Amino acid sequence: MPRPLTDISGIGPATAEGFARAGIPDAETLIEIGADAAYSAWLAAGNPPHFIGYYALVMALQGRPWNDCRGAEKDALRLRFDAIKAAARAPSAGGAGQDKGRLRLEAALDEIGVGLRR
């Protein structure tokens, strides 16, 4: 019997719900596909991007606490997160940028020059 997503330390009910919407129903599936593919699916399902959520997922899948991520490792994860987010926005990739939701709104706001400054 598959384990619930909440069996992975650091994944609570709300995050588990978001992964279920993304087609990731259980802990085994999440572990098998890994953090990057899971986060891509998360975004494609219309869930909002959040860097801390991404690196907390990476840490959780390594069996580490979320706040164990620091320095160069955190910087490298930021680059990976930004790449995943950019791919999700890319219309040619069929990413979440084509779907309803926050990423589409962010892209539209950026286009007219009133988006978030990061």
C-alpha positions in Angstrom: 0.0 0.0 0.0 1.5 3.4 -1.0 2.5 5.8 1.8 0.8 9.2 2.0 2.8 12.2 1.0 2.7 13.4 4.6 4.9 10.5 5.6 7.8 12.6 4.2 9.0 14.9 6.9 8.2 18.5 6.0 5.2 17.8 3.8 2.0 18.8 5.4 -1.6 18.4 4.3 -1.7 21.6 2.1 1.5 20.6 0.2 0.3 17.0 -0.2 -3.0 18.4 -1.7 -1.0 20.5 -4.2 1.1 17.5 -5.2 -2.1 15.4 -5.6 -3.5 18.1 -8.0 -0.2 17.7 -9.8 -0.7 14.0 -10.3 1.7 12.9 -7.5 -0.5 10.8 -5.2 1.9 9.2 -2.8 5.3 9.3 -1.2 6.8 6.6 -3.5 5.9 8.5 -6.6 7.4 11.7 -5.3 10.6 10.0 -4.3 10.8 8.2 -7.6 10.4 11.3 -9.8 12.6 13.5 -7.6 12.3 17.1 -6.5 12.8 18.9 -9.9 10.2 16.9 -11.8 7.8 17.0 -8.9 8.2 20.8 -8.7 7.7 21.1 -12.4 4.4 19.1 -12.1 3.5 21.3 -9.1 3.8 24.5 -11.2 2.1 22.9 -14.2 -0.9 22.1 -12.0 -1.3 25.8 -11.3 0.2 25.8 -7.8 2.2 29.0 -6.9 6.0 29.0 -7.1 7.8 29.5 -3.8 11.6 29.1 -3.5 11.5 28.0 0.2 8.9 25.4 -0.7 11.2 24.1 -3.5 14.3 23.8 -1.4 12.4 22.4 1.6 11.2 19.7 -0.8 14.8 19.0 -1.9 15.9 18.8 1.7 12.9 16.6 2.7 13.7 14.1 -0.1 17.3 14.0 1.3 16.0 13.4 4.8 17.3 16.7 6.0 15.5 19.6 7.8 14.4 22.4 5.5 16.6 24.9 7.3 19.7 22.8 6.7 20.1 24.5 3.3 22.7 27.3 3.3 25.4 29.0 1.4 26.6 27.7 -2.0 24.1 24.8 -1.8 21.2 27.3 -1.4 22.6 29.4 -4.2 22.7 26.4 -6.5 19.2 25.4 -5.6 18.0 29.0 -6.4 19.4 28.6 -9.9 17.6 25.3 -10.3 14.4 26.8 -9.0 14.6 29.7 -11.4 15.2 27.4 -14.3 12.2 25.2 -13.4 10.0 28.3 -13.0 11.2 29.7 -16.3 10.5 26.4 -18.1 7.0 26.4 -16.6 6.3 29.8 -18.0 7.6 29.1 -21.5 4.6 28.8 -23.8 6.6 26.8 -26.3 7.3 24.2 -23.6 3.6 23.8 -23.0 4.2 24.9 -19.4 1.9 26.5 -16.9 2.3 29.8 -18.6 -0.4 28.5 -21.0 -2.8 27.7 -18.1 -5.0 29.8 -15.9 -3.4 30.8 -12.6 -0.7 32.8 -11.0 2.1 32.1 -13.4 0.1 33.5 -16.3 -0.9 36.5 -14.3 2.7 37.1 -13.3 3.8 36.9 -16.9 1.1 39.4 -18.0 2.1 41.8 -15.2 5.8 41.5 -16.2 4.9 42.2 -19.8 3.3 45.5 -19.0 6.0 46.4 -16.5 4.2 46.1 -13.2 5.3 42.7 -12.2 7.2 41.8 -9.0 10.8 42.9 -8.8 12.9 39.9 -7.7 
